[in-house]
Amino acid sequence: MLDTWGEQIPHGWVTGDDELGRHTRFRQALRERGERYVLGVPCTTAIRDLEASLPAYQGRGRPPKPTWQSVTAWRKALDPDVWTRLTVRDGEKGPVEIEMITCRVQTRLERKRTGPQEWLVVTRRPLSDENGLDAHAARDATDQDPRYRYHYYLTPTQAHEMVLEESSLAELARVIKAGTCIEASFKRGKSEAGMDEYQVRTWEGWHHHMALTLIAV
Protein backbone atom coordinates (compact mmCIF):
# COMPACT_ATOMS: atom_id res chain seq x y z
CA MET A 1 0.00 0.00 0.00
CA LEU A 2 2.82 2.41 0.85
CA ASP A 3 4.59 1.59 -2.40
CA THR A 4 1.43 2.24 -4.43
CA TRP A 5 -0.26 5.09 -2.58
CA GLY A 6 2.30 6.46 -0.11
CA GLU A 7 3.26 9.50 -2.17
CA GLN A 8 -0.37 10.38 -2.89
CA ILE A 9 -1.53 10.19 0.74
CA PRO A 10 0.33 12.65 3.00
CA HIS A 11 1.24 11.04 6.30
CA GLY A 12 3.85 11.47 9.00
CA TRP A 13 3.72 8.20 10.93
CA VAL A 14 2.83 4.54 10.67
CA THR A 15 1.36 3.18 13.89
CA GLY A 16 0.00 -0.17 14.98
CA ASP A 17 -0.25 -2.62 17.84
CA ASP A 18 2.05 -5.46 18.86
CA GLU A 19 0.72 -7.76 16.13
CA LEU A 20 2.58 -5.57 13.63
CA GLY A 21 5.48 -4.41 15.80
CA ARG A 22 6.62 -7.87 16.85
CA HIS A 23 7.66 -8.65 13.27
CA THR A 24 11.18 -7.30 12.78
CA ARG A 25 10.95 -7.64 8.99
CA PHE A 26 7.93 -5.33 8.95
CA ARG A 27 9.79 -2.68 10.91
CA GLN A 28 12.81 -3.10 8.63
CA ALA A 29 10.63 -2.65 5.53
CA LEU A 30 9.28 0.61 6.96
CA ARG A 31 12.79 1.90 7.66
CA GLU A 32 13.90 1.02 4.13
CA ARG A 33 11.02 3.13 2.81
CA GLY A 34 11.96 6.09 5.01
CA GLU A 35 8.86 5.75 7.19
CA ARG A 36 8.65 6.84 10.81
CA TYR A 37 6.67 4.44 12.96
CA VAL A 38 5.47 3.85 16.50
CA LEU A 39 4.66 0.15 16.79
CA GLY A 40 3.70 -1.82 19.86
CA VAL A 41 5.89 -4.76 20.85
CA PRO A 42 5.39 -7.65 23.31
CA CYS A 43 6.55 -7.27 26.90
CA THR A 44 9.01 -10.13 26.25
CA THR A 45 10.94 -8.24 23.54
CA ALA A 46 14.71 -8.52 24.06
CA ILE A 47 16.77 -5.30 24.08
CA ARG A 48 20.15 -3.88 24.99
CA ASP A 49 20.11 -0.57 26.86
CA LEU A 50 22.58 1.60 24.90
CA GLU A 51 22.35 4.39 27.47
CA ALA A 52 23.36 2.23 30.44
CA SER A 53 26.71 2.73 32.17
CA LEU A 54 29.24 -0.01 31.40
CA PRO A 55 32.18 -1.29 33.45
CA ALA A 56 35.55 0.21 32.51
CA TYR A 57 37.37 -1.73 29.81
CA GLN A 58 40.35 -3.58 31.32
CA GLY A 59 42.25 -3.86 28.03
CA ARG A 60 41.84 -7.60 27.61
CA GLY A 61 39.25 -9.53 25.69
CA ARG A 62 36.19 -7.94 24.17
CA PRO A 63 34.96 -4.58 25.47
CA PRO A 64 31.91 -4.98 27.72
CA LYS A 65 28.49 -4.59 26.15
CA PRO A 66 25.05 -4.12 27.69
CA THR A 67 23.33 -7.38 28.53
CA TRP A 68 20.24 -8.59 26.71
CA GLN A 69 17.06 -8.36 28.77
CA SER A 70 13.34 -8.16 28.24
CA VAL A 71 11.66 -4.77 28.14
CA THR A 72 9.75 -5.77 31.27
CA ALA A 73 12.97 -6.49 33.19
CA TRP A 74 14.40 -3.16 31.97
CA ARG A 75 11.30 -1.30 33.10
CA LYS A 76 11.30 -2.90 36.55
CA ALA A 77 14.85 -1.63 37.17
CA LEU A 78 13.92 2.00 36.53
CA ASP A 79 14.03 4.69 39.18
CA PRO A 80 10.46 5.73 40.10
CA ASP A 81 11.24 9.38 39.36
CA VAL A 82 12.21 8.98 35.68
CA TRP A 83 8.66 9.04 34.34
CA THR A 84 7.28 12.13 32.60
CA ARG A 85 3.54 12.85 32.73
CA LEU A 86 1.81 14.30 29.69
CA THR A 87 -1.74 15.38 28.94
CA VAL A 88 -2.71 13.91 25.59
CA ARG A 89 -6.13 15.45 25.11
CA ASP A 90 -9.37 16.33 26.87
CA GLY A 91 -11.63 13.34 27.53
CA GLU A 92 -15.27 13.00 28.53
CA LYS A 93 -14.26 12.57 32.19
CA GLY A 94 -11.36 15.01 32.22
CA PRO A 95 -7.87 15.23 30.72
CA VAL A 96 -6.41 12.00 29.30
CA GLU A 97 -2.94 11.62 30.79
CA ILE A 98 -0.15 9.07 30.40
CA GLU A 99 3.36 8.75 31.77
CA MET A 100 6.24 7.94 29.44
CA ILE A 101 9.94 7.23 29.19
CA THR A 102 12.21 6.60 26.20
CA CYS A 103 15.61 4.96 25.79
CA ARG A 104 17.94 4.21 22.87
CA VAL A 105 18.19 0.43 22.61
CA GLN A 106 19.43 -2.30 20.33
CA THR A 107 16.92 -4.92 19.27
CA ARG A 108 17.15 -8.45 17.94
CA LEU A 109 16.17 -9.92 14.62
CA GLU A 110 14.89 -13.42 13.94
CA ARG A 111 17.11 -16.28 15.13
CA LYS A 112 18.56 -14.01 17.85
CA ARG A 113 20.64 -12.00 15.39
CA THR A 114 21.73 -8.53 16.51
CA GLY A 115 19.39 -5.92 15.10
CA PRO A 116 19.39 -2.14 14.60
CA GLN A 117 19.21 0.66 17.10
CA GLU A 118 15.69 1.87 17.88
CA TRP A 119 14.02 4.04 20.48
CA LEU A 120 12.11 2.12 23.13
CA VAL A 121 9.01 3.95 24.34
CA VAL A 122 7.24 2.79 27.50
CA THR A 123 3.91 4.21 28.65
CA ARG A 124 1.96 3.59 31.81
CA ARG A 125 -1.46 4.48 33.16
CA PRO A 126 -3.02 3.73 36.54
CA LEU A 127 -5.15 0.59 36.62
CA SER A 128 -7.90 2.65 38.26
CA ASP A 129 -7.93 5.24 35.46
CA GLU A 130 -10.89 4.52 33.21
CA ASN A 131 -10.60 7.81 31.36
CA GLY A 132 -9.36 7.49 27.79
CA LEU A 133 -9.08 4.58 25.40
CA ASP A 134 -6.90 1.50 25.48
CA ALA A 135 -6.20 -0.46 22.33
CA HIS A 136 -7.14 -4.11 22.13
CA ALA A 137 -3.93 -6.03 22.72
CA ALA A 138 -2.62 -9.56 22.78
CA ARG A 139 -1.93 -11.20 26.12
CA ASP A 140 1.82 -10.55 25.95
CA ALA A 141 1.46 -6.98 24.65
CA THR A 142 1.20 -5.43 28.11
CA ASP A 143 2.09 -6.11 31.69
CA GLN A 144 1.15 -4.57 35.00
CA ASP A 145 2.05 -4.17 38.64
CA PRO A 146 -0.34 -3.39 41.52
CA ARG A 147 -0.72 0.24 40.37
CA TYR A 148 -0.04 0.59 36.62
CA ARG A 149 -0.51 -1.04 33.23
CA TYR A 150 2.46 -0.74 30.86
CA HIS A 151 2.66 -0.66 27.06
CA TYR A 152 5.85 -0.95 25.02
CA TYR A 153 6.65 0.55 21.61
CA LEU A 154 9.59 0.89 19.20
CA THR A 155 10.33 3.83 16.91
CA PRO A 156 13.29 4.15 14.51
CA THR A 157 16.53 6.05 15.07
CA GLN A 158 17.19 6.11 11.33
CA ALA A 159 15.23 5.49 8.14
CA HIS A 160 16.60 4.84 4.65
CA GLU A 161 20.20 5.58 5.79
CA MET A 162 19.11 8.93 7.27
CA VAL A 163 19.58 9.57 10.99
CA LEU A 164 16.34 10.76 12.60
CA GLU A 165 16.10 13.24 15.42
CA GLU A 166 14.58 11.92 18.61
CA SER A 167 10.88 12.73 18.65
CA SER A 168 9.50 14.67 21.60
CA LEU A 169 7.48 12.81 24.21
CA ALA A 170 4.48 14.97 23.34
CA GLU A 171 4.67 13.92 19.67
CA LEU A 172 5.07 10.24 20.54
CA ALA A 173 2.14 10.44 22.96
CA ARG A 174 0.00 12.07 20.26
CA VAL A 175 0.77 9.32 17.75
CA ILE A 176 0.17 6.51 20.28
CA LYS A 177 -3.17 7.93 21.37
CA ALA A 178 -4.20 8.58 17.76
CA GLY A 179 -3.57 4.90 17.04
CA THR A 180 -5.71 3.75 19.98
CA CYS A 181 -8.52 6.12 18.95
CA ILE A 182 -8.49 4.67 15.42
CA GLU A 183 -8.64 1.12 16.77
CA ALA A 184 -11.50 2.12 19.10
CA SER A 185 -13.38 3.61 16.13
CA PHE A 186 -13.10 0.33 14.23
CA LYS A 187 -14.31 -1.54 17.31
CA ARG A 188 -17.32 0.77 17.59
CA GLY A 189 -17.99 0.38 13.88
CA LYS A 190 -18.16 -3.40 14.25
CA SER A 191 -20.39 -3.35 17.34
CA GLU A 192 -22.68 -0.42 16.48
CA ALA A 193 -22.70 0.02 12.71
CA GLY A 194 -22.14 -3.49 11.35
CA MET A 195 -18.76 -2.78 9.81
CA ASP A 196 -17.89 -6.48 9.67
CA GLU A 197 -21.39 -7.62 8.64
CA TYR A 198 -21.26 -7.38 4.87
CA GLN A 199 -22.03 -9.70 1.96
CA VAL A 200 -20.52 -8.22 -1.18
CA ARG A 201 -19.03 -9.62 -4.37
CA THR A 202 -16.97 -6.67 -5.62
CA TRP A 203 -14.39 -4.28 -4.19
CA GLU A 204 -16.71 -1.40 -5.10
CA GLY A 205 -19.47 -2.83 -2.93
CA TRP A 206 -17.02 -3.40 -0.08
CA HIS A 207 -15.75 0.20 -0.29
CA HIS A 208 -19.34 1.52 -0.27
CA HIS A 209 -20.14 -0.50 2.85
CA MET A 210 -16.96 0.62 4.66
CA ALA A 211 -17.47 4.26 3.73
CA LEU A 212 -21.03 4.29 5.06
CA THR A 213 -20.12 2.57 8.34
CA LEU A 214 -17.19 4.93 8.92
CA ILE A 215 -19.46 7.92 8.31
CA ALA A 216 -21.93 6.45 10.82
CA VAL A 217 -19.21 6.04 13.44
N, C-alpha and C positions, 0 to 999 in steps of 0.2 A: 504494500500500500504506500509506504514512504517513497519507494522507487518510482511509483507511477504518479502519485498525487502530491508528494511532499512539497514540491516547489509551488504548486498551485494553491495550497492550503497553508496560510501563514500559521506558524506555531513556534513556541519557544521551548516546550518541554514534552517529553514522553513520560507518562506515569502509569503505574500499574501495581497490582498486589504481588504477593510472594509467588504466585503461580507463574508469573512472568520473570520476576527477578531472580528466582533460584536457578535459572538456566544461564550459565555463563556465556554460552554461544549467542544467546539473544542480546545480552548486554554488549558483547564484543561487536555484534553486527550494528548496533546503534552507534557505538563509538566510531566504527569505520565509516559511517555515514555522517559523522559530525553532529550527531544528535545529543542533546543534554537530556538526562533522564533522572527520575527519582523512582526507584523500583523497590518494593518490599522484598525482604529476604527472610528465610526461616531463622528462628532463634538459635539453631545449631550451626549456622554458617561459620566456617573457620576463617580467622583473620590473623594478621600480624599488626600490632600497634607500632606504626612508624614514628610516633611521637614519644614513645616511652624511653626513659633513660636506660642506657646499656652499661654493663660493667666495662671498666677501662681495659683496652686491649693490651695483653701482656707480651706481645711480640712473637708468640709461638702459636702455630696452628691457624685455624680460620678465625677471623674477627667475629666477635659475638653478634648474634642477630636476635631480634625479638622472637619469642616463642609463639607457636601457633596455639590459638585458643578459640573457643566459641564466642560469639558476640554476647551471649548471656554471661559467661564467665568474666569477660571484659567489663561488662556493665556492673556486675556485682562488686568489682574491685574499685569502683569509682568513689571519690570523695563526695559526700552528700551535698556539698556546696557548689559543685561544678555546673549544676543545671541552670538553664536560662528560661524564664517564663515569658511567653509571648501571647498576646491576644490576637487570635486569627480573624475573628469577625464577630458581629453581634448575633446572638441566637435568640430563640423564642423565650428562653428562660434566663437571659443575661449573656454576657460576653462568653465566647467560646475560647478557652485558653488551653495551651499545651506547654509542656516543658521539654527542652531539647538540649542535645549536645552533639557535637561532631568531632571526628578524628580522622586523620589521614591513615589509611590502613593498606595492607597488601592482602589480596584475596587469592583463592585457589581456583584452578580450573579443574575439569574432569580428570580423574585418575590421580588426584592429589598433586597435580603440576602447579608450580608457582605461577600466579596470575599477575595482573596489572595492579597499579596503585589506584585506589578509589577512596572517596570520602564515605565513611560510615556515619549515618545519621540515626540517632536513637531518640524516640519521643516517648513521653509517659503522660498519663492522665490518671487522676484518682479513680479507684474502683467505684466510689460513691457518686462520681460526677456523671449524671445522666444527660447533661447539656451537650449538644453537638451530635455528630454522627460518627460512627465507627464503621469501617469497611468490613464486609464479610471476609473472614480469613480462615485459612486452613489451621488445623490444630497446632502445628509447629510454627505458625507465623508469628505468634506472640507468646509472651510469658508474663508472669505477674508475681508480686510479693504481697504481703498483707495489706499494702496501701495503694499500689499502683499497677496499672497494666502498661506493658512496654511493647513498642513496635520498632522494627529495625528496617533501615533502608540503605541502599547504596546509590551514589551519584558519581559521575566520572571526574577525574582530575585532568584528563585530556581527551580530545576527540579528533580523530583524523589527523594525528600527528601535531595537533595544536594544543598547547597547554592552556587550561581553562582557569580563570580566577575562581577562588572559593566563593560560592554563593552565600549571601547573607542568611542568617537564621530566619529572618522574616520572609524572604523569598522562598526558602525551602518549606517553611510552614504553610505558606500560601498554596504551593503546588500540591503538597500532601493533602491538605484539606479539600482542595478542588477535586482531587482524585476520589476522595471518599464521598463527596457530594454527588459526583457523577455516578458512582456505583450505587448510591442510595436512590438516585433518580431511576436507574434501571430496575432496581428492586421494587420501587413503587409502581413503575410501569407494568411490571409482571403481575403484581398483586391487585392493582386497582384499575388498570386500563387494558388488561389482556394482551400485553406486549408479546408474550410467548404463546398465545393461543391463536394461531393463524393456520389456514389451509390454502396455500397458494401454489401455483404451478410455474410462475415466471418471476424473474428478479424485479420486474416493474411492479407486480402485485405486492411482493414483499416490501419494496421500498415505500409503496403507498401505505401499507399497514403500519410500518415503523414510523413514518412521518406523522401519521394521525395520532398514534399512541404517545409519541414524544410531545406533540402539541398539547394533548390532554394532560400529560403530567406537568 
